[in-house]
Every structure is written in structure tokens, then in C-alpha cells.
Amino acid sequence: MKTYTWKQKRARMVFVWAIVLMIGAILGISFGFSGGYTFEKIFLIIVVFTFAITGFLAYYAWEQRDFNGAIPFMLFELSQSLLALAEGISILSKTQSQALFWFDVRFIPIACGPIFLLIFALDYTGRKDWRSKGLIIIMFIIPFITQIMLWTNNLHGLWVRQEVGFRQVGPFWIAETSSRIPGVWFMAHSIFTTLIGVLAVILILLAAWRQERRYRLQMLLLASGTLIPQVIALIPTFNLNPAAQYNPLILGIAPGAILIGTAAYRFWLFADVPLTGPGARSGPLDPQSLRSLILFLFVFILLVIGLGVIGYISYQNYETQFRSQVGKQLSVIAELKVSQLEYWRKERMADAATMYRNPAFSALVKRAIGNPADIQASVQLQSWLETIQSHYEYDRVFLLDAQNVERISSPNSPEQTEEHLRQDVAKVFKSKKVTFLDFHHDSGNGPIYLAILVPILEEGTDMPVGVVVLRIDPNKYLYPFIGEWPIPSNSAETLLVRRDGNDVLFLNELKFSRDSALTLRIPLQKTDSPIVMAVLGQSGIMEGLDYRDVSVLAVAQSVPESPWILVSKMDSTEVFAPLNTRAWELALLFGALMISAGAGSGQLWRQQRLRFYREQVETTESLRRSEERYRGLVEHASDGIFIADPTGKYIEVNSSGCAMLGYKR
């Protein structure tokens, strides 16, 4: 039965308690023991746990530094720990610029970590002789260039064309990688680090296949723990989930660290390394083979980066065309609706114009108001209002006198004059102009209406006689028209908004929010919202978060001669679903090309090694045959042949020589 030292027991206990504490903290926050921002706190707990457990794994490896592979393993885990630390500082930063700085610092360990992992994999699988200084220098060239590109991006834009975005949730800054538009070198760096990491995993898996059973679980845990973060890292790198609200990289490193820790503390990793099993050692490479390996790896890396960059440029061109196409579609829909809204407003004003400064109508109103006993005038006026109300589909048309008393209405059912209407009528009497009364509640939380106030002025004196109110119910035409979308879509909708003080006020009912008209507001400080951008004067295709905090693509246009702004939008997940499909197709295509390039490079290197060893065998065989011929000539010569070293000591003599001297050989 295997026994364990106190260091082993301590390491296991710390590892287990770290997991227990993390689970306890997550459960505590989930059940509301720590107030608001639940998901953000859980995310931060996972970041802190990742920093702690990877740091402890690095310390564990340092304690085992005399064992093979411990130092590169320590450097790999230390890079993971520093990555989590930078992520945590970014989340807790005071400003968005500080959050972005620490988010970028993460790329130092991100670039170097896979190289340390590959070096560890070479040591762990018995291929330590393969890693020469030249090979290590070549592998660190790209991370070195990455740092230059990262910190000088504002000079050339080769790292990213648009940085990640951040949203502040309470005291936390949460990075949104979906807003990042990568540059050419970002993709080259990402492909290189992914390739190096996958190569390390392949080496471990190949070694696991050749090992006896007791080592396989250990190696499979190591391979899984290093592969999971690499797979999850592809999501923010290639923006495979535009709707993601958190950077999932740490969420991949955390379970990976648990698996690696299990391999370390379950099997006492470095004290029981499978270096002696069948096929574990390949033997040291001769200098020529090592040089050729370095050359082929260098060419292969350049080839892969070239293929990756070509694939990325191809994807970017397709994405640009696709975005332009979607933007045009949204723009056409917005233009169509804006033109129809403009036409609708003009029609309503034209209806008002039939009564405004109309001598016959003004005289009729004066007769009906001035002499209630004039039944004929009242009947004619009632007929006129009923015609306007029925033909132009107004909700209600009514006449108020100069004292705000309702005299005639259609339908003929008197209503109490609301206080806001009294104030609006007073302004109309003062301005003596037709006024369009925007979306409003007549009373409290009652129905929403629009209205047109038409002042009726006495001919010649311009004294106000009364005002005709054309009341409009937006539910009959406006809201259904705004809500229509000409093509099938699950997320597309049109919003009608206006600025109201320091807020954006929604004027229509929304697809994903009930009772939102004249209720829902967005503060102008939320500049990551396309709706706010539109109200602040920005135009064209915009990306950002809508009223649901969901990433959308939007186009906005102002409605002429009104305070209204119409926004057509669609969820990014729906917009870019075909784009993501194209991304996967390109990834599979260029992945196959990269695998083919790797297989071809490996086959070429193998053929070169075989040719070299064949030449070595042929040379050895030639020397052997030459030596046999030489020995035959010497042995069968009739003369005595004696061979001596510089001191005079005989080291070889033939049979004739022995016979001449009478001595045995």
C-alpha cells in the first residue's frame, strides 16, 4: 500500500478545501446571502479561486523543482495564476480605462503560457532532448511581437480594430469580448497559441496511449485540464457567442485547474512520472535531426499563421459585406416606416387645415357657440365633426369653447376636459396655430392618445372662438404599423422614441416589454445603447445594448417635423447566425488545411530522418565491408605484418608473423 508524506497530505487538503470554499461561496451568493449583483459576484469568486488554485499548483511544482518537468509546469501554472489576477484587477478597477489596461495585461501570460505547457509536455513525455535553445527562441518570437503589437496598437491597428467593451454592474467592470473587432496580428497570435497548446495536449495523449494503465488516468487528467481552457478560449477569440455577457476564458481555466490539481495530488505528479514505460522515450536526437526539426517547426508555424491570416481576411471580407447587407436591410425598413409616419402626420395636419381659418366653418362654430338655440347650426356642426371622425378614423372629435367647455362631440358622448388639455388649449389660443399634441395620458395611467388642436378664430378679428380637438388612438393604426416587420424574424422590432429631459422615452409598446409606452426610459448616460446614440445625433449602422441589455444591430432615423426618432433593430445573435455558420465552415476548412500542413511537414521530417539513418547504415555497412577486406588481406599475406602503437607495443599481427616468431597471437 502506497504511503504519503506530510507534504502530500497537506497539498491534498489545501486543494480539497479550496474547492469546498469556492462551492460554498457560490452557493451563499446564489441564495442571496450577499445582496445584489449575484452573477457578477459568482464570476469574481471563480476568478479568485482560479488565481488561488493555479498559484498553489505553481508553488507545489516549485517544491518539486528537482524532478523532471517541474519548472516548466510551475511557469505554466504561474502564467495561469497571473492571468486570473489581471482579470480580477480588471473587474475591480475604478475606471473603464484601468479595466481595459489590466484586461490587456492578461495577454502576457496568455502568450507565454502555451509555450511553457509545450516544454512541460516534452519533459513529461520523455522528449526533453527535443527542446533546444533554438527551438525555444523561435517559439517566443511571436509572443514577443504580440506584446509590441498590443501596446502600440493605436499606431497601426494590427492588434485590434476595435477594443473590447465594458459594462459596469455595481462596482464591477465586466468585459464584453463580443464588441472586439480583432486585427490581423491578433488572429496570428491566437492561432499560434492554440496550435502550441493543442500540440502539447497531443504529445500527452500519445504518451498516454503507450503507457501502462496506471499512468493513463494521470495523463488523461492532465490533457483534459489543459485542453478545456483552450477550447473555451476559442469562443471569445472568434466571437462564436455574440450574446455572451461574460468573458468565458476564466470559466474554462477553473475546471481545468481542478483536473490538473487532481492529477497532481492524486498521483503525486512529479515523483511518479511515466518516463520508463514502453515507448515513453524516443531517445536523444542527433544534431542534424534536431536542426531539421527546428527548421520544419518554424516553417510549419509560418505556414499555419499564413493560412490563419488568409482565413481571417476572407472571413472579414465576408463579414463586411454581410454587415453592409444587413445594415441596408434595416435602413430600408427604417426609411419606409419614417416616410409613412411623415405622410401620416401630414395627412393629420391636412385634416386640421380644412377647419383652420376656414371662414364658413368659423362662422358655423360662432353661431353654434354664441346661440345654443340655433339648432340648425348645431346639427350642421355635429354632422361636420362626425364626417371627420368617421372618414379619417379619429378616436374622438370634439369642440371646446373659449372657457374649455365641451359643446359638441363625435361620438356624441360628453367627457370631462382634462387639466392638461385646458393648459394646452390656453397655449393654442395664445399662439393661434394648429398644434400637434404628442403621445400622452389623458388621466393618470389611462389610455395613451395623440391629439391635434385646431384653434377656431373669428373672421377679421382673429379672436379665439373655440378649439376643435382631433383625438387619435395610436392602438388603431400607429402601434400596429410600427410593430409590423416585413420579413420573418424572431427578434426584430421598431421603436419610436423621443428625448425627454435627460432620458430617452419610449413612445410605443415593445415586443419584449409589456406596458412600456410612456413608461420605459433609458438615461442618456447609457451611451452603449444605440437608442441613446440615435437621440444624441448619431446615425448609420450602430451596435450596442438595447433596453433588455441584449446586443443588437440598429439603424435610426428622425421623423421630419417631429421630435420622434425611429429605431429599427435586430438581435446580434439572429443577425450574425449565418455569419457564425460561415465562420465554422472557414474554421473547418482552414483547420483541415492546417492539419494537412502539419501531417505533410511531419512526413517530410520523418522521411528526412529515415534518409539520414539509411545513409548512416549504408556508410556503416561500407566501412564494415572495407574492414573485412582489409582484415582478409592482412591475414592471408605471406609476409609477416606487425602493427604497433607509438610506444612500440604490438596491437595486431597476422598468422605469418606468428609463424616467423613462434609465438601465439
C-alpha positions in Angstrom: 0.0 0.0 0.0 1.3 3.4 -1.0 2.2 5.8 1.8 2.2 9.7 1.6 4.4 12.3 3.2 3.0 15.2 5.2 3.7 17.5 2.2 1.5 15.3 0.0 -1.3 15.2 2.6 -1.1 19.0 3.1 -1.2 19.6 -0.6 -4.3 17.4 -1.0 -6.0 19.0 2.0 -5.4 22.6 0.7 -6.6 21.6 -2.8 -9.8 20.0 -1.5 -10.6 22.9 0.9 -10.1 25.4 -1.9 -12.8 23.6 -4.0 -15.1 23.4 -0.9 -14.7 27.1 -0.2 -15.4 28.1 -3.8 -18.6 25.9 -3.9 -19.7 27.3 -0.5 -19.2 30.9 -1.6 -21.1 30.4 -4.9 -24.0 28.7 -3.0 -24.1 31.5 -0.4 -24.2 34.2 -3.1 -26.8 32.2 -5.1 -29.1 32.1 -2.2 -28.9 35.8 -1.7 -26.7 36.0 1.4 -24.6 38.7 -0.1 -27.1 41.2 -1.6 -27.3 42.1 -5.3 -25.1 41.5 -8.4 -25.3 37.7 -7.9 -23.8 36.6 -11.1 -21.0 39.2 -11.1 -20.0 38.1 -7.5 -20.1 34.4 -8.5 -17.9 35.3 -11.5 -15.4 37.1 -9.3 -15.4 34.2 -6.8 -14.4 31.9 -9.7 -11.7 34.3 -10.8 -10.3 34.4 -7.2 -10.5 30.6 -6.9 -8.6 30.2 -10.2 -5.9 32.6 -9.1 -5.5 30.8 -5.8 -5.6 27.2 -7.1 -3.2 27.8 -10.0 -0.9 29.7 -7.8 -0.9 26.8 -5.3 -0.1 24.4 -8.2 2.8 26.6 -9.2 4.1 26.5 -5.6 3.6 22.8 -5.5 5.7 22.4 -8.7 8.4 24.7 -7.1 8.6 22.3 -4.2 9.3 19.5 -6.7 11.7 21.5 -8.8 14.4 18.8 -8.7 12.0 16.5 -10.6 11.8 16.3 -14.4 9.3 18.8 -15.9 8.6 20.6 -12.6 10.0 24.0 -13.6 8.1 24.4 -16.9 4.9 23.2 -15.2 5.5 25.8 -12.5 5.9 28.5 -15.1 2.7 27.3 -16.9 0.6 27.4 -13.7 2.1 30.7 -12.7 1.1 32.2 -16.1 -2.5 30.9 -15.5 -2.5 32.5 -12.0 -1.2 35.8 -13.2 -3.9 35.8 -15.9 -6.6 35.3 -13.3 -5.0 38.0 -11.1 -5.1 40.5 -14.0 -8.7 39.5 -14.8 -9.7 40.2 -11.1 -8.0 43.6 -11.0 -9.7 44.5 -14.3 -13.1 43.6 -12.8 -12.5 45.7 -9.6 -10.9 48.7 -11.4 -12.1 52.2 -10.6 -12.4 53.4 -14.2 -13.0 51.8 -17.6 -9.6 52.7 -18.9 -8.0 50.9 -15.9 -10.2 47.9 -16.6 -9.0 47.9 -20.2 -5.3 48.2 -19.2 -5.5 45.2 -16.9 -7.5 43.2 -19.4 -4.7 43.8 -21.9 -2.1 42.8 -19.3 -3.6 39.3 -19.5 -2.1 38.8 -22.9 1.4 38.5 -21.4 0.6 35.2 -19.7 -1.8 34.2 -22.4 1.0 34.4 -25.0 3.7 32.6 -22.9 1.6 30.0 -21.1 1.1 27.6 -24.0 4.9 27.6 -24.7 5.6 26.6 -21.0 2.9 23.9 -21.4 4.6 22.5 -24.5 8.0 22.5 -22.8 6.5 20.6 -19.9 4.8 18.1 -22.3 8.2 17.4 -23.9 9.8 16.8 -20.5 6.9 14.8 -19.2 6.7 12.5 -22.2 10.5 11.8 -22.3 11.3 14.2 -25.1 13.5 16.6 -23.1 16.3 16.3 -25.7 14.0 17.7 -28.4 13.8 21.2 -26.9 16.9 23.0 -27.9 17.6 26.7 -27.1 17.0 27.5 -30.8 13.5 25.9 -30.7 12.6 27.8 -27.5 13.8 31.1 -29.0 11.7 30.5 -32.2 8.6 29.8 -30.1 9.0 33.0 -28.1 9.3 35.2 -31.2 5.6 35.5 -31.8 4.7 36.3 -28.1 7.4 39.0 -28.2 5.9 40.5 -31.3 2.4 40.2 -29.7 3.5 42.5 -26.8 4.8 45.1 -29.3 1.6 45.0 -31.3 -0.6 45.1 -28.2 0.9 48.2 -26.6 1.4 50.1 -29.8 -2.0 49.2 -31.4 -3.1 52.9 -31.6 -0.3 53.4 -34.1 -1.2 50.8 -36.6 -4.4 48.9 -35.6 -2.9 45.5 -36.4 -3.7 44.1 -32.9 -7.4 45.0 -32.8 -9.6 47.3 -35.0 -12.0 47.8 -32.0 -11.3 47.2 -28.4 -13.5 45.1 -26.1 -16.4 46.9 -24.4 -17.2 47.1 -20.7 -20.4 47.4 -18.8 -20.4 48.5 -15.2 -22.6 46.4 -12.9 -22.4 47.9 -9.4 -18.7 48.1 -8.5 -17.7 45.6 -11.2 -16.4 46.2 -14.8 -17.5 43.3 -16.9 -15.6 42.8 -20.2 -17.7 42.2 -23.3 -15.4 40.5 -25.9 -18.2 40.4 -28.5 -17.7 44.1 -29.2 -14.0 43.5 -30.0 -13.0 43.5 -33.7 -9.7 41.7 -34.0 -6.8 42.7 -36.3 -4.5 40.5 -38.4 -1.9 40.0 -35.7 -4.5 39.2 -33.0 -5.6 36.3 -35.2 -2.0 35.2 -35.9 -1.2 35.3 -32.1 -4.4 33.3 -31.3 -3.8 30.7 -33.9 -0.2 30.3 -32.8 -1.0 29.9 -29.1 -3.9 27.5 -29.9 -1.6 25.4 -32.1 1.1 25.2 -29.4 -1.4 24.3 -26.7 -3.0 21.6 -28.9 0.4 20.2 -29.8 1.2 19.8 -26.1 -2.1 18.0 -25.5 -1.4 15.7 -28.4 2.0 14.8 -27.0 0.5 13.9 -23.7 -2.3 11.9 -25.3 0.1 10.0 -27.5 2.2 9.2 -24.5 -0.9 8.1 -22.5 -1.8 5.7 -25.3 1.6 4.0 -25.0 1.7 3.8 -21.2 0.6 1.1 -18.9 -2.9 1.5 -17.3 -1.8 3.1 -14.0 -0.4 6.1 -15.8 -3.2 6.7 -18.3 -5.7 8.4 -15.9 -3.0 10.7 -14.7 -2.1 11.7 -18.3 -5.7 12.0 -19.4 -6.5 14.3 -16.5 -3.5 16.5 -17.5 -4.6 16.5 -21.1 -8.2 17.4 -20.3 -7.2 20.1 -17.8 -5.1 21.8 -20.5 -7.5 21.2 -23.4 -10.7 22.6 -21.8 -9.3 26.2 -21.4 -8.0 26.1 -25.0 -11.4 25.1 -26.4 -13.3 27.7 -24.3 -10.8 30.4 -25.4 -11.9 29.9 -29.0 -15.4 31.4 -28.0 -14.2 35.0 -27.3 -11.3 34.8 -29.8 -13.6 34.0 -32.8 -16.7 35.6 -31.2 -18.6 32.3 -31.5 -21.2 33.5 -29.0 -22.0 37.2 -29.6 -24.7 37.1 -26.9 -22.2 36.1 -24.2 -22.1 38.7 -21.4 -19.0 37.4 -19.7 -15.5 36.5 -20.9 -15.6 32.7 -20.5 -11.8 32.1 -20.5 -11.5 32.0 -16.7 -14.6 29.8 -16.6 -12.5 27.3 -18.6 -9.3 27.7 -16.6 -11.1 26.9 -13.3 -12.3 23.4 -14.2 -9.0 22.8 -16.0 -7.1 23.7 -12.8 -9.3 21.3 -10.8 -8.5 18.4 -13.2 -4.7 19.2 -13.2 -4.8 19.5 -9.5 -6.5 16.1 -9.3 -3.7 14.7 -11.5 -1.1 16.3 -9.2 -2.4 15.3 -5.8 -4.0 12.0 -6.7 -0.9 10.6 -8.4 1.9 12.7 -6.8 2.7 14.0 -10.3 6.4 14.6 -10.5 7.6 11.8 -8.1 5.9 9.2 -10.3 6.4 10.4 -13.9 5.9 7.7 -16.6 9.3 8.1 -18.3 10.3 4.4 -18.2 7.3 2.8 -19.8 7.3 1.3 -23.2 7.6 3.9 -25.9 7.9 6.7 -23.4 11.4 7.7 -24.5 12.3 8.4 -28.1 16.0 8.8 -27.4 18.1 11.9 -28.0 18.0 13.4 -31.4 21.3 13.7 -33.3 22.3 17.4 -34.1 21.3 17.2 -37.7 17.8 15.8 -36.9 17.4 18.4 -34.2 18.3 21.2 -36.6 15.9 19.8 -39.2 13.1 19.5 -36.6 13.6 23.2 -35.7 13.5 24.2 -39.3 10.4 22.2 -40.1 8.6 23.5 -37.0 9.5 27.1 -37.9 8.2 26.6 -41.5 5.1 24.8 -40.2 4.3 27.7 -37.8 4.8 30.3 -40.5 2.5 28.2 -42.8 -0.2 27.9 -40.2 -0.1 31.6 -39.4 -0.2 32.3 -43.1 -3.3 30.1 -43.5 -4.9 31.6 -40.4 -4.4 35.1 -41.6 -5.7 34.3 -45.1 -8.8 32.6 -43.5 -9.3 35.6 -41.2 -9.0 38.1 -44.1 -11.5 36.0 -46.0 -13.9 36.0 -43.1 -13.5 39.7 -42.5 -14.4 40.5 -46.2 -17.4 38.3 -45.9 -18.4 39.9 -42.6 -18.0 43.4 -44.0 -20.3 42.5 -46.9 -22.7 40.7 -44.6 -22.9 43.7 -42.2 -23.4 46.0 -45.1 -26.3 43.9 -46.4 -28.0 43.7 -43.0 -27.5 47.4 -42.5 -29.1 48.2 -45.8 -32.0 45.9 -44.9 -32.5 47.7 -41.6 -32.1 51.1 -43.3 -34.7 50.3 -46.0 -37.2 49.3 -43.4 -36.5 52.4 -41.3 -36.8 54.7 -44.3 -40.0 53.1 -45.3 -41.6 53.5 -41.9 -40.2 57.0 -41.5 -41.7 58.1 -44.8 -45.1 56.6 -43.9 -45.0 58.3 -40.5 -44.2 61.6 -42.1 -47.0 61.1 -44.6 -49.4 60.2 -41.8 -48.5 63.3 -39.8 -49.0 65.5 -42.9 -52.4 63.9 -43.5 -53.5 64.7 -40.0 -52.3 68.3 -40.4 -54.2 68.4 -43.7 -57.3 67.3 -41.9 -56.8 70.2 -39.4 -56.3 72.6 -42.3 -59.8 72.0 -43.6 -61.1 73.8 -40.4 -58.3 76.2 -39.6 -59.0 79.8 -40.8 -62.0 78.5 -42.8 -64.5 81.4 -42.8 -67.5 79.2 -43.3 -66.5 76.8 -40.6 -65.5 79.6 -38.2 -68.9 81.3 -38.7 -70.7 78.0 -38.1 -68.8 77.5 -34.8 -69.5 81.0 -33.7 -73.2 80.5 -34.4 -73.4 77.2 -32.5 -71.4 78.5 -29.5 -72.9 82.1 -29.5 -76.5 80.9 -29.8 -77.2 77.5 -28.3 -80.8 77.8 -29.5 -79.6 77.8 -33.2 -80.4 74.1 -33.7 -79.6 74.2 -37.4 -76.0 75.4 -36.7 -75.5 72.7 -34.0 -76.8 70.0 -36.4 -74.5 71.1 -39.2 -71.5 71.3 -36.9 -72.3 67.9 -35.5 -72.5 66.5 -39.0 -69.2 68.0 -39.9 -67.4 66.6 -36.8 -69.0 63.2 -37.4 -67.7 63.2 -41.0 -64.2 64.0 -39.9 -64.2 61.4 -37.1 -65.6 58.6 -39.2 -63.8 59.2 -42.5 -60.3 59.8 -41.0 -60.7 57.3 -38.2 -60.1 59.6 -35.3 -60.9 58.2 -31.8 -62.9 61.3 -30.9 -63.5 64.8 -32.3 -65.0 67.5 -30.1 -65.3 71.2 -29.8 -64.3 73.3 -26.8 -65.4 76.9 -26.3 -63.1 79.6 -25.0 -63.9 78.6 -21.4 -62.8 75.0 -22.1 -66.4 73.7 -22.0 -67.2 70.9 -24.4 -70.1 71.8 -26.7 -70.3 69.2 -29.4 -68.5 65.9 -29.9 -68.4 62.8 -32.1 -69.2 60.2 -30.9 -71.9 62.2 -29.1 -70.9 61.3 -25.6 -69.6 64.2 -23.5 -66.4 63.7 -21.4 -64.7 65.7 -18.7 -62.0 68.1 -20.0 -58.6 67.0 -18.5 -56.4 69.6 -16.8 -53.5 69.1 -19.2 -55.9 69.8 -22.1 -57.0 73.1 -20.5 -53.4 74.2 -20.4 -52.7 73.1 -23.9 -55.8 74.9 -25.2 -54.6 78.1 -23.5 -51.3 77.8 -25.3 -53.1 77.3 -28.6 -55.4 80.3 -28.1 -52.2 82.3 -27.4 -50.2 81.1 -30.4 -53.3 80.9 -32.7 -51.7 78.0 -34.6 -52.6 74.3 -35.2 -50.8 72.2 -32.6 -49.9 68.6 -32.7 -50.2 67.1 -29.2 -47.7 64.3 -28.8 -48.2 60.9 -27.1 -49.8 61.5 -23.6 -52.0 60.0 -21.0 -55.3 61.9 -20.6 -55.5 60.9 -17.0 -53.1 59.2 -14.7 -52.3 55.8 -16.2 -55.2 55.8 -18.6 -55.1 55.2 -22.3 -52.5 56.8 -24.5 -53.6 59.4 -27.0 -52.3 61.9 -29.5 -54.3 65.0 -30.5 -54.4 67.9 -32.9 -55.7 71.1 -31.5 -57.3 73.4 -34.2 -58.0 77.0 -33.0 -61.2 78.4 -34.5 -60.6 82.2 -35.0 -63.2 84.8 -35.7 -63.0 86.2 -39.2 -61.5 89.6 -39.3 -60.6 89.9 -35.5 -58.7 86.7 -35.0 -60.3 86.4 -31.6 -60.4 82.7 -30.5 -63.9 81.3 -30.6 -63.1 77.7 -29.7 -60.8 74.8 -30.4 -61.5 71.5 -32.2 -59.7 68.6 -30.7 -58.9 65.7 -33.1 -58.1 62.8 -30.7 -56.1 59.9 -32.0 -55.9 56.4 -30.5 -52.4 55.0 -31.5 -53.6 51.4 -31.0 -55.8 51.7 -34.1 -53.1 52.4 -36.6 -49.8 53.7 -35.3 -48.8 51.0 -32.9 -49.7 48.1 -35.3 -47.9 49.9 -38.2 -44.8 50.5 -36.1 -44.8 46.9 -34.8 -45.0 45.3 -38.3 -41.8 43.8 -39.7 -41.8 42.9 -43.4 -39.8 39.7 -43.2 -39.9 36.8 -40.8 -37.8 37.5 -37.7 -37.8 36.4 -34.0 -36.1 39.5 -32.6 -36.6 42.4 -35.0 -38.7 45.3 -33.9 -39.1 49.0 -34.5 -39.0 51.5 -31.7 -40.4 55.1 -31.6 -38.6 57.3 -29.1 -38.0 60.9 -28.2 -35.8 62.8 -25.8 -37.5 63.7 -22.5 -35.1 65.7 -20.3 -32.1 63.5 -19.5 -33.8 60.3 -20.6 -34.9 58.6 -23.8 -38.7 57.9 -23.6 -40.3 55.0 -25.4 -43.5 56.0 -27.2 -44.7 52.7 -28.5 -45.4 49.2 -27.0 -42.4 47.0 -27.2 -42.1 43.4 -28.4 -40.3 42.2 -25.2 -41.7 44.5 -22.6 -45.3 45.0 -21.7 -46.9 48.4 -20.9 -43.7 50.1 -21.9 -45.2 53.1 -23.9 -44.6 56.4 -22.0 -43.2 54.3 -19.1 -39.9 52.8 -20.1 -36.9 55.2 -20.0 -33.2 54.9 -20.7 -30.9 57.5 -19.2 -28.7 59.4 -21.7 -25.6 58.4 -19.7 -26.0 54.8 -21.2 -24.0 55.6 -24.3 -23.5 52.0 -25.2 -27.2 51.8 -26.3 -28.0 52.5 -30.0 -31.2 54.1 -28.9 -29.3 56.7 -26.8 -26.7 57.1 -29.6 -29.6 57.9 -32.0 -31.2 60.5 -29.7 -27.7 62.1 -29.3 -27.5 62.6 -33.0 -25.5 59.5 -34.2 -26.7 57.9 -37.5 -25.9 54.9 -39.6 -25.5 51.3 -38.5 -24.9 51.1 -34.7 -24.1 48.2 -32.4 -24.8 48.1 -28.7 -27.2 47.0 -26.0 -30.9 47.6 -26.2 -33.5 48.1 -23.4 -33.0 44.4 -22.5 -29.2 44.8 -22.3 -29.0 42.5 -25.3 -26.5 43.1 -28.0 -28.3 44.4 -31.2 -27.6 45.9 -34.6 -29.7 49.0 -35.2 -30.4 51.8 -37.6 -32.1 55.1 -36.5 -33.7 57.9 -38.4 -35.5 61.1 -37.4 -39.1 61.6 -38.4 -39.2 65.0 -40.2 -41.1 67.8 -38.5 -41.4 65.9 -35.2 -39.4 65.0 -32.1 -39.7 61.4 -32.9 -36.8 59.1 -33.7 -37.5 55.7 -35.3 -35.1 52.8 -34.5 -35.1 49.5 -36.4 -33.1 46.9 -34.6 -32.4 43.1 -34.5 -30.6 40.9 -32.0 -26.9 40.3 -32.9 -27.4 36.6 -32.3 -30.0 36.4 -35.1 -28.2 38.8 -37.4 -24.9 37.0 -37.2 -26.2 33.4 -37.1 -25.4 32.9 -40.8 -22.1 34.7 -40.2 -21.2 32.2 -37.4 -22.1 29.4 -39.7 -19.7 30.8 -42.2 -17.0 31.2 -39.5 -17.4 27.5 -38.6 -17.2 26.5 -42.2 -14.0 28.5 -42.7 -12.6 27.2 -39.4 -13.2 23.6 -40.5 -11.7 24.3 -43.9 -8.6 26.0 -42.7 -8.3 23.6 -39.8 -8.2 20.8 -42.3 -5.6 22.6 -44.3 -3.5 23.2 -41.1 -3.8 19.5 -40.2 -2.7 18.6 -43.7 0.2 21.0 -43.5 1.2 19.5 -40.1 0.9 16.0 -41.4 2.9 16.9 -44.5 5.6 18.7 -42.5 5.8 15.7 -40.1 6.0 13.3 -43.0 8.8 15.3 -44.7 10.7 15.4 -41.4 10.2 11.7 -40.9 11.4 11.0 -44.5 14.5 13.1 -43.9 15.3 11.3 -40.7 14.8 7.9 -42.5 17.0 9.1 -45.3 19.7 10.2 -42.8 19.6 6.9 -40.9 19.6 5.0 -44.2 22.8 6.8 -45.2 24.3 6.1 -41.8 23.5 2.4 -42.1 24.9 2.3 -45.7 28.1 4.1 -44.5 28.5 1.8 -41.6 28.0 -1.2 -43.8 30.5 0.1 -46.3 33.1 0.6 -43.6 32.4 -2.9 -42.3 32.9 -4.5 -45.7 36.1 -2.4 -46.2 37.4 -3.6 -42.8 36.6 -7.2 -43.7 38.5 -6.9 -46.9 41.4 -5.3 -45.1 41.5 -8.0 -42.5 41.4 -10.7 -45.2 44.4 -9.2 -47.0 46.4 -8.8 -43.8 45.5 -12.3 -42.5 46.4 -14.1 -45.7 49.5 -12.2 -46.6 52.7 -14.4 -47.0 54.8 -11.8 -45.3 54.6 -11.1 -41.6 52.7 -8.0 -40.7 53.1 -6.3 -37.3 51.2 -3.3 -36.2 52.4 -1.4 -33.1 51.3 1.7 -31.3 53.5 4.8 -30.7 55.0 3.2 -27.6 56.2 0.1 -29.6 53.6 -2.2 -28.2 52.2 -4.6 -30.7 48.4 -4.4 -31.1 47.9 -6.6 -34.2 49.8 -9.4 -36.0 48.9 -11.8 -38.8 49.3 -15.5 -39.0 52.6 -15.3 -41.0 54.1 -13.0 -38.3 53.2 -15.5 -35.5 54.8 -18.3 -37.5 58.0 -16.3 -38.1 58.4 -15.6 -34.3 57.0 -18.8 -33.0 54.5 -17.0 -30.7 50.8 -17.4 -30.4 48.8 -14.4 -31.4 
